[in-house]
Amino acid sequence: MTFILMTKLAPEVAKMMKEREEIGNAWLQQIKEKCPEVKFLAHYGLLGQYDFMDIYEAPDEKVAAKVSMISLQNGAFTAESWVALPYKQIVKLSEEI
């Protein structure tokens, strides 16, 4: 399954610009250790409501929840994992309605 992780950093962490790479690397290492089945496809820094967007694959919602929880544990103010379906699947589902 494909998921989108939308992250907003806590204000005190957002101010730590010089430590951002170190914090991000520590976060990614925890994901690799605690969720080895997760495969990251893309990582973006954003200018807007969220600070980061990660696109990743995980076997199920439980693993996606762990990714969000690890993010919260590592300085995220909010961390939302959204299910992402390929467009063709959405079209096919709409035909069943």
N, CA, C and O atoms as a GROMACS GRO file, in nm:
protein
  388
    1MET      N    1   0.084  -0.117   0.000
    1MET     CA    2   0.000   0.000   0.000
    1MET      C    3   0.088   0.124   0.000
    1MET      O    4   0.196   0.125   0.059
    2THR      N    5   0.041   0.227  -0.066
    2THR     CA    6   0.114   0.354  -0.070
    2THR      C    7   0.051   0.451   0.029
    2THR      O    8  -0.071   0.462   0.039
    3PHE      N    9   0.137   0.521   0.103
    3PHE     CA   10   0.094   0.618   0.202
    3PHE      C   11   0.166   0.749   0.179
    3PHE      O   12   0.277   0.753   0.127
    4ILE      N   13   0.101   0.856   0.220
    4ILE     CA   14   0.160   0.990   0.220
    4ILE      C   15   0.169   1.034   0.366
    4ILE      O   16   0.068   1.039   0.436
    5LEU      N   17   0.289   1.066   0.412
    5LEU     CA   18   0.308   1.117   0.548
    5LEU      C   19   0.324   1.268   0.540
    5LEU      O   20   0.417   1.319   0.478
    6MET      N   21   0.231   1.338   0.603
    6MET     CA   22   0.234   1.484   0.609
    6MET      C   23   0.277   1.523   0.751
    6MET      O   24   0.212   1.486   0.849
    7THR      N   25   0.387   1.597   0.761
    7THR     CA   26   0.446   1.628   0.890
    7THR      C   27   0.458   1.778   0.911
    7THR      O   28   0.503   1.851   0.822
    8LYS      N   29   0.419   1.823   1.028
    8LYS     CA   30   0.441   1.960   1.073
    8LYS      C   31   0.527   1.950   1.198
    8LYS      O   32   0.490   1.885   1.295
    9LEU      N   33   0.642   2.016   1.196
    9LEU     CA   34   0.732   2.011   1.310
    9LEU      C   35   0.680   2.093   1.427
    9LEU      O   36   0.611   2.193   1.408
   10ALA      N   37   0.714   2.050   1.547
   10ALA     CA   38   0.683   2.130   1.666
   10ALA      C   39   0.764   2.259   1.657
   10ALA      O   40   0.875   2.258   1.604
   11PRO      N   41   0.711   2.371   1.707
   11PRO     CA   42   0.780   2.500   1.695
   11PRO      C   43   0.925   2.497   1.745
   11PRO      O   44   1.013   2.556   1.682
   12GLU      N   45   0.949   2.430   1.856
   12GLU     CA   46   1.086   2.427   1.909
   12GLU      C   47   1.181   2.348   1.819
   12GLU      O   48   1.300   2.378   1.814
   13VAL      N   49   1.130   2.249   1.748
   13VAL     CA   50   1.213   2.171   1.656
   13VAL      C   51   1.230   2.247   1.524
   13VAL      O   52   1.337   2.242   1.464
   14ALA      N   53   1.127   2.315   1.480
   14ALA     CA   54   1.134   2.391   1.355
   14ALA      C   55   1.242   2.498   1.361
   14ALA      O   56   1.301   2.534   1.259
   15LYS      N   57   1.269   2.550   1.480
   15LYS     CA   58   1.372   2.653   1.496
   15LYS      C   59   1.514   2.597   1.492
   15LYS      O   60   1.610   2.673   1.482
   16MET      N   61   1.528   2.466   1.501
   16MET     CA   62   1.660   2.402   1.505
   16MET      C   63   1.711   2.374   1.363
   16MET      O   64   1.733   2.259   1.326
   17MET      N   65   1.730   2.480   1.286
   17MET     CA   66   1.768   2.467   1.145
   17MET      C   67   1.899   2.392   1.126
   17MET      O   68   1.909   2.307   1.037
   18LYS      N   69   1.999   2.421   1.205
   18LYS     CA   70   2.130   2.360   1.188
   18LYS      C   71   2.131   2.212   1.224
   18LYS      O   72   2.216   2.137   1.177
   19GLU      N   73   2.037   2.170   1.308
   19GLU     CA   74   2.030   2.029   1.348
   19GLU      C   75   1.930   1.950   1.264
   19GLU      O   76   1.911   1.830   1.288
   20ARG      N   77   1.866   2.013   1.167
   20ARG     CA   78   1.759   1.950   1.090
   20ARG      C   79   1.804   1.820   1.023
   20ARG      O   80   1.732   1.720   1.028
   21GLU      N   81   1.922   1.820   0.963
   21GLU     CA   82   1.970   1.698   0.895
   21GLU      C   83   1.995   1.586   0.996
   21GLU      O   84   1.961   1.470   0.971
   22GLU      N   85   2.054   1.620   1.108
   22GLU     CA   86   2.082   1.520   1.212
   22GLU      C   87   1.952   1.461   1.267
   22GLU      O   88   1.941   1.340   1.287
   23ILE      N   89   1.855   1.546   1.292
   23ILE     CA   90   1.725   1.501   1.343
   23ILE      C   91   1.657   1.412   1.240
   23ILE      O   92   1.602   1.307   1.274
   24GLY      N   93   1.660   1.453   1.113
   24GLY     CA   94   1.599   1.374   1.006
   24GLY      C   95   1.665   1.240   0.990
   24GLY      O   96   1.597   1.139   0.968
   25ASN      N   97   1.798   1.236   0.999
   25ASN     CA   98   1.869   1.108   0.987
   25ASN      C   99   1.836   1.014   1.102
   25ASN      O  100   1.822   0.894   1.082
   26ALA      N  101   1.825   1.070   1.223
   26ALA     CA  102   1.788   0.988   1.340
   26ALA      C  103   1.648   0.932   1.322
   26ALA      O  104   1.622   0.816   1.355
   27TRP      N  105   1.556   1.014   1.271
   27TRP     CA  106   1.419   0.970   1.245
   27TRP      C  107   1.418   0.855   1.144
   27TRP      O  108   1.353   0.753   1.166
   28LEU      N  109   1.490   0.872   1.034
   28LEU     CA  110   1.494   0.770   0.931
   28LEU      C  111   1.555   0.641   0.983
   28LEU      O  112   1.510   0.532   0.947
   29GLN      N  113   1.658   0.650   1.067
   29GLN     CA  114   1.720   0.530   1.124
   29GLN      C  115   1.620   0.455   1.212
   29GLN      O  116   1.616   0.332   1.209
   30GLN      N  117   1.540   0.528   1.290
   30GLN     CA  118   1.439   0.461   1.373
   30GLN      C  119   1.334   0.392   1.288
   30GLN      O  120   1.290   0.282   1.320
   31ILE      N  121   1.294   0.456   1.178
   31ILE     CA  122   1.197   0.392   1.087
   31ILE      C  123   1.256   0.263   1.034
   31ILE      O  124   1.189   0.160   1.032
   32LYS      N  125   1.381   0.268   0.989
   32LYS     CA  126   1.446   0.148   0.933
   32LYS      C  127   1.456   0.036   1.035
   32LYS      O  128   1.439  -0.081   1.001
   33GLU      N  129   1.483   0.071   1.160
   33GLU     CA  130   1.495  -0.030   1.266
   33GLU      C  131   1.360  -0.088   1.308
   33GLU      O  132   1.346  -0.209   1.325
   34LYS      N  133   1.261  -0.001   1.325
   34LYS     CA  134   1.133  -0.043   1.381
   34LYS      C  135   1.030  -0.082   1.274
   34LYS      O  136   0.932  -0.149   1.305
   35CYS      N  137   1.053  -0.039   1.150
   35CYS     CA  138   0.961  -0.069   1.040
   35CYS      C  139   1.043  -0.106   0.915
   35CYS      O  140   1.038  -0.035   0.815
   36PRO      N  141   1.118  -0.215   0.921
   36PRO     CA  142   1.206  -0.248   0.809
   36PRO      C  143   1.133  -0.275   0.677
   36PRO      O  144   1.194  -0.271   0.570
   37GLU      N  145   1.004  -0.300   0.685
   37GLU     CA  146   0.927  -0.328   0.565
   37GLU      C  147   0.885  -0.202   0.490
   37GLU      O  148   0.832  -0.211   0.379
   38VAL      N  149   0.910  -0.084   0.548
   38VAL     CA  150   0.874   0.043   0.485
   38VAL      C  151   0.977   0.077   0.377
   38VAL      O  152   1.098   0.065   0.398
   39LYS      N  153   0.925   0.119   0.262
   39LYS     CA  154   1.011   0.162   0.151
   39LYS      C  155   0.974   0.306   0.117
   39LYS      O  156   0.862   0.334   0.072
   40PHE      N  157   1.069   0.397   0.137
   40PHE     CA  158   1.044   0.538   0.105
   40PHE      C  159   1.065   0.561  -0.044
   40PHE      O  160   1.164   0.517  -0.101
   41LEU      N  161   0.969   0.631  -0.105
   41LEU     CA  162   0.973   0.659  -0.248
   41LEU      C  163   1.015   0.802  -0.277
   41LEU      O  164   1.079   0.829  -0.378
   42ALA      N  165   0.978   0.896  -0.188
   42ALA     CA  166   1.011   1.037  -0.209
   42ALA      C  167   1.002   1.112  -0.077
   42ALA      O  168   0.925   1.075   0.012
   43HIS      N  169   1.081   1.219  -0.066
   43HIS     CA  170   1.081   1.305   0.052
   43HIS      C  171   1.089   1.450   0.004
   43HIS      O  172   1.179   1.486  -0.072
   44TYR      N  173   0.995   1.531   0.049
   44TYR     CA  174   0.989   1.671   0.007
   44TYR      C  175   0.980   1.763   0.128
   44TYR      O  176   0.910   1.733   0.224
   45GLY      N  177   1.052   1.874   0.123
   45GLY     CA  178   1.032   1.983   0.216
   45GLY      C  179   0.929   2.076   0.155
   45GLY      O  180   0.931   2.100   0.034
   46LEU      N  181   0.839   2.128   0.236
   46LEU     CA  182   0.728   2.208   0.185
   46LEU      C  183   0.728   2.348   0.246
   46LEU      O  184   0.781   2.371   0.355
   47LEU      N  185   0.670   2.440   0.174
   47LEU     CA  186   0.646   2.575   0.224
   47LEU      C  187   0.496   2.591   0.233
   47LEU      O  188   0.429   2.615   0.132
   48GLY      N  189   0.442   2.579   0.352
   48GLY     CA  190   0.297   2.587   0.366
   48GLY      C  191   0.252   2.528   0.498
   48GLY      O  192   0.324   2.537   0.598
   49GLN      N  193   0.136   2.469   0.498
   49GLN     CA  194   0.075   2.414   0.619
   49GLN      C  195   0.160   2.304   0.682
   49GLN      O  196   0.164   2.292   0.805
   50TYR      N  197   0.227   2.224   0.600
   50TYR     CA  198   0.311   2.115   0.648
   50TYR      C  199   0.457   2.146   0.616
   50TYR      O  200   0.485   2.222   0.524
   51ASP      N  201   0.548   2.086   0.691
   51ASP     CA  202   0.691   2.106   0.667
   51ASP      C  203   0.749   2.000   0.573
   51ASP      O  204   0.839   2.029   0.494
   52PHE      N  205   0.696   1.878   0.581
   52PHE     CA  206   0.750   1.770   0.500
   52PHE      C  207   0.639   1.679   0.447
   52PHE      O  208   0.534   1.664   0.509
   53MET      N  209   0.665   1.620   0.332
   53MET     CA  210   0.578   1.519   0.275
   53MET      C  211   0.666   1.401   0.233
   53MET      O  212   0.761   1.418   0.158
   54ASP      N  213   0.632   1.284   0.283
   54ASP     CA  214   0.702   1.162   0.246
   54ASP      C  215   0.604   1.067   0.181
   54ASP      O  216   0.492   1.047   0.230
   55ILE      N  217   0.644   1.008   0.072
   55ILE     CA  218   0.564   0.907   0.004
   55ILE      C  219   0.634   0.775   0.029
   55ILE      O  220   0.754   0.760   0.001
   56TYR      N  221   0.560   0.678   0.082
   56TYR     CA  222   0.623   0.550   0.116
   56TYR      C  223   0.526   0.435   0.098
   56TYR      O  224   0.404   0.453   0.091
   57GLU      N  225   0.583   0.316   0.090
   57GLU     CA  226   0.503   0.194   0.083
   57GLU      C  227   0.517   0.119   0.214
   57GLU      O  228   0.626   0.109   0.270
   58ALA      N  229   0.406   0.066   0.261
   58ALA     CA  230   0.402  -0.015   0.383
   58ALA      C  231   0.297  -0.124   0.362
   58ALA      O  232   0.204  -0.106   0.282
   59PRO      N  233   0.310  -0.235   0.430
   59PRO     CA  234   0.217  -0.345   0.408
   59PRO      C  235   0.074  -0.318   0.455
   59PRO      O  236  -0.021  -0.376   0.401
   60ASP      N  237   0.057  -0.230   0.556
   60ASP     CA  238  -0.077  -0.208   0.609
   60ASP      C  239  -0.082  -0.080   0.693
   60ASP      O  240   0.019  -0.012   0.712
   61GLU      N  241  -0.202  -0.050   0.742
   61GLU     CA  242  -0.225   0.071   0.820
   61GLU      C  243  -0.153   0.069   0.954
   61GLU      O  244  -0.116   0.174   1.005
   62LYS      N  245  -0.134  -0.050   1.011
   62LYS     CA  246  -0.065  -0.058   1.140
   62LYS      C  247   0.079  -0.009   1.128
   62LYS      O  248   0.127   0.064   1.214
   63VAL      N  249   0.146  -0.050   1.023
   63VAL     CA  250   0.284  -0.005   1.001
   63VAL      C  251   0.285   0.145   0.973
   63VAL      O  252   0.372   0.216   1.022
   64ALA      N  253   0.188   0.194   0.896
   64ALA     CA  254   0.179   0.337   0.868
   64ALA      C  255   0.157   0.415   0.998
   64ALA      O  256   0.212   0.524   1.015
   65ALA      N  257   0.078   0.361   1.088
   65ALA     CA  258   0.056   0.427   1.217
   65ALA      C  259   0.187   0.435   1.296
   65ALA      O  260   0.213   0.536   1.362
   66LYS      N  261   0.268   0.330   1.290
   66LYS     CA  262   0.398   0.332   1.357
   66LYS      C  263   0.488   0.441   1.300
   66LYS      O  264   0.559   0.508   1.375
   67VAL      N  265   0.485   0.459   1.169
   67VAL     CA  266   0.565   0.564   1.106
   67VAL      C  267   0.522   0.700   1.161
   67VAL      O  268   0.607   0.782   1.196
   68SER      N  269   0.392   0.723   1.170
   68SER     CA  270   0.343   0.849   1.225
   68SER      C  271   0.383   0.865   1.371
   68SER      O  272   0.422   0.974   1.412
   69MET      N  273   0.373   0.759   1.449
   69MET     CA  274   0.409   0.766   1.591
   69MET      C  275   0.557   0.794   1.610
   69MET      O  276   0.595   0.870   1.699
   70ILE      N  277   0.641   0.733   1.529
   70ILE     CA  278   0.785   0.759   1.537
   70ILE      C  279   0.812   0.905   1.503
   70ILE      O  280   0.899   0.968   1.564
   71SER      N  281   0.739   0.959   1.407
   71SER     CA  282   0.755   1.100   1.370
   71SER      C  283   0.717   1.190   1.487
   71SER      O  284   0.787   1.287   1.516
   72LEU      N  285   0.606   1.160   1.554
   72LEU     CA  286   0.563   1.238   1.668
   72LEU      C  287   0.666   1.230   1.782
   72LEU      O  288   0.691   1.329   1.851
   73GLN      N  289   0.723   1.113   1.800
   73GLN     CA  290   0.823   1.093   1.903
   73GLN      C  291   0.951   1.172   1.875
   73GLN      O  292   1.028   1.201   1.967
   74ASN      N  293   0.973   1.208   1.749
   74ASN     CA  294   1.097   1.274   1.709
   74ASN      C  295   1.078   1.420   1.672
   74ASN      O  296   1.154   1.474   1.591
   75GLY      N  297   0.980   1.485   1.729
   75GLY     CA  298   0.969   1.630   1.713
   75GLY      C  299   0.860   1.680   1.621
   75GLY      O  300   0.851   1.801   1.598
   76ALA      N  301   0.778   1.592   1.568
   76ALA     CA  302   0.667   1.639   1.486
   76ALA      C  303   0.554   1.688   1.577
   76ALA      O  304   0.523   1.624   1.678
   77PHE      N  305   0.494   1.799   1.540
   77PHE     CA  306   0.377   1.850   1.610
   77PHE      C  307   0.254   1.772   1.564
   77PHE      O  308   0.167   1.737   1.644
   78THR      N  309   0.248   1.746   1.433
   78THR     CA  310   0.146   1.658   1.375
   78THR      C  311   0.214   1.568   1.272
   78THR      O  312   0.313   1.605   1.209
   79ALA      N  313   0.158   1.449   1.258
   79ALA     CA  314   0.208   1.354   1.159
   79ALA      C  315   0.087   1.272   1.113
   79ALA      O  316   0.031   1.195   1.191
   80GLU      N  317   0.049   1.289   0.989
   80GLU     CA  318  -0.067   1.221   0.933
   80GLU      C  319  -0.023   1.129   0.820
   80GLU      O  320   0.047   1.171   0.729
   81SER      N  321  -0.065   1.003   0.827
   81SER     CA  322  -0.038   0.910   0.718
   81SER      C  323  -0.168   0.887   0.643
   81SER      O  324  -0.266   0.838   0.698
   82TRP      N  325  -0.167   0.924   0.517
   82TRP     CA  326  -0.285   0.911   0.431
   82TRP      C  327  -0.265   0.795   0.334
   82TRP      O  328  -0.155   0.774   0.283
   83VAL      N  329  -0.372   0.719   0.309
   83VAL     CA  330  -0.368   0.614   0.206
   83VAL      C  331  -0.373   0.682   0.070
   83VAL      O  332  -0.452   0.774   0.049
   84ALA      N  333  -0.291   0.636  -0.022
   84ALA     CA  334  -0.290   0.690  -0.158
   84ALA      C  335  -0.318   0.577  -0.256
   84ALA      O  336  -0.247   0.476  -0.258
   85LEU      N  337  -0.421   0.595  -0.337
   85LEU     CA  338  -0.457   0.495  -0.438
   85LEU      C  339  -0.420   0.548  -0.577
   85LEU      O  340  -0.440   0.666  -0.605
   86PRO      N  341  -0.369   0.462  -0.662
   86PRO     CA  342  -0.342   0.505  -0.799
   86PRO      C  343  -0.472   0.554  -0.866
   86PRO      O  344  -0.580   0.503  -0.837
   87TYR      N  345  -0.459   0.651  -0.953
   87TYR     CA  346  -0.575   0.711  -1.018
   87TYR      C  347  -0.662   0.608  -1.087
   87TYR      O  348  -0.784   0.615  -1.078
   88LYS      N  349  -0.602   0.512  -1.155
   88LYS     CA  350  -0.680   0.410  -1.226
   88LYS      C  351  -0.765   0.328  -1.130
   88LYS      O  352  -0.875   0.285  -1.165
   89GLN      N  353  -0.716   0.306  -1.008
   89GLN     CA  354  -0.798   0.235  -0.908
   89GLN      C  355  -0.917   0.319  -0.865
   89GLN      O  356  -1.026   0.266  -0.844
   90ILE      N  357  -0.897   0.448  -0.852
   90ILE     CA  358  -1.008   0.537  -0.816
   90ILE      C  359  -1.115   0.534  -0.926
   90ILE      O  360  -1.234   0.527  -0.897
   91VAL      N  361  -1.071   0.540  -1.051
   91VAL     CA  362  -1.165   0.535  -1.163
   91VAL      C  363  -1.242   0.404  -1.162
   91VAL      O  364  -1.363   0.404  -1.180
   92LYS      N  365  -1.172   0.293  -1.140
   92LYS     CA  366  -1.238   0.162  -1.136
   92LYS      C  367  -1.339   0.154  -1.022
   92LYS      O  368  -1.449   0.102  -1.040
   93LEU      N  369  -1.299   0.205  -0.906
   93LEU     CA  370  -1.392   0.206  -0.791
   93LEU      C  371  -1.516   0.290  -0.822
   93LEU      O  372  -1.627   0.252  -0.786
   94SER      N  373  -1.497   0.402  -0.889
   94SER     CA  374  -1.611   0.488  -0.920
   94SER      C  375  -1.710   0.420  -1.015
   94SER      O  376  -1.829   0.449  -1.013
   95GLU      N  377  -1.661   0.330  -1.097
   95GLU     CA  378  -1.748   0.256  -1.189
   95GLU      C  379  -1.836   0.158  -1.113
   95GLU      O  380  -1.942   0.118  -1.163
   96GLU      N  381  -1.794   0.119  -0.993
   96GLU     CA  382  -1.871   0.024  -0.912
   96GLU      C  383  -1.982   0.092  -0.832
   96GLU      O  384  -2.064   0.024  -0.772
   97ILE      N  385  -1.985   0.221  -0.830
   97ILE     CA  386  -2.083   0.296  -0.750
   97ILE      C  387  -2.211   0.312  -0.829
   97ILE      O  388  -2.307   0.372  -0.780
   0.00000   0.00000   0.00000
